[in-house]
């Protein structure tokens, strides 16, 4: 158990101010709102009509929901409904037996050996992106990190570089449609409105693109060393009937969608934080230069850069791109001293948990030393407090993949460039299912 104490449910009525002010604040700036109310209790009932909704903000309560009682919770109906209309059944939103099968089929695709194979792709695309850069020019870092992420993941997942292709554009549009839908009223896919017609066209085009590739690969039996090949092998061995060609297609699109924005924005946030902290930057550049002076980039080289990993962990603590996760109770569940009714929505917000001053002293300070081996020995961070990739059985399957890609991107780019925010750039993170910088991130490339 963590040493911090939990502080009971504070019902909505106990939160200060009229209810309508809460609703308005939640709508205009959800992260700001949660940040403001979180210090008032570890278990807060939020003023949301119809569905009882709670924010939990303590590592012990997180452990209850994500680990000990994880079977009593499912992914929330609105996320399931919206995502399934777009991606079909998939690992991210399925529950029960289907989830178990999909997770066990996909897990080997992220093994240490597979990651070792993907590392060269990650290195190659970082070099390719930089080949198009000129010292002194300004780039939109969100777009650039989006490009490197799209090319890397489509190559590792499907064996194809889908950048600037119809299929790549369709995948990106898929993600946008998901965000638009999850932020508005859920409209069934059969209602003939323009966005539904567009969705139908994209689903048809992506099926027409992927299904023949899947079928050709199935017939040839050739292993391309990517996630798609692994799923096709699982399809051949499957006795349950769950792993159809369509399921393989859904899964590869969903895997791409689950990681794309989170990786691109986490990278952009990290470059920004480094640019604002000269002492961190100096220490990091010294480490990268020392290691890469005697060897090319590789997984062995990365293992010699512990400070790089600390910088990334601290950046994702302070600015978690997956700022809020949620669960829905499938039965009444007792968490700590309280029982929440069936269908309750539980929000777990890394954004607020990572700002608990009793766990992360001076929480607004960007301090990569929090994650150093020494500090971890003298002041260990309690389990279930650092939740960037969630915890328990539904923790992120792509964590090691994402960490490796981001460390490779950061080290190779910083070896050559300092990134300086454009003169009138104002950094402002906003929440739209994920956290993203408002209006992109213009950065000037200064050759080192
Ligand atoms: C910085 C990058 C990333 C972050 C911060 C991140 C974060 C997360 C979080 C917080 C969850 C749990 C969501 C929940 O409980 O509702 C999750 C799940 C998941 N992530 Fe990631 N993720 C990242 C990259 C990736 C990548 C690259 C992939 C694809 C390879 C990926 C695939 C998934 C999938 C499929 C799940 C659902 C797993 C399951 O339910 O069994 N993620 N991720």
Boltz pocket constraint, residues with backbone or C-beta under 6 A from the ligand:
constraints:
  - pocket:
      binder: B
      contacts: [[A, 91], [A, 92], [A, 93], [A, 94], [A, 103], [A, 254], [A, 255], [A, 256], [A, 258], [A, 259], [A, 260], [A, 262], [A, 263], [A, 266], [A, 321], [A, 322], [A, 325], [A, 326], [A, 387], [A, 388], [A, 389], [A, 390], [A, 393], [A, 394], [A, 395], [A, 396], [A, 397], [A, 398], [A, 399], [A, 401], [A, 402]]
      max_distance: 6.0
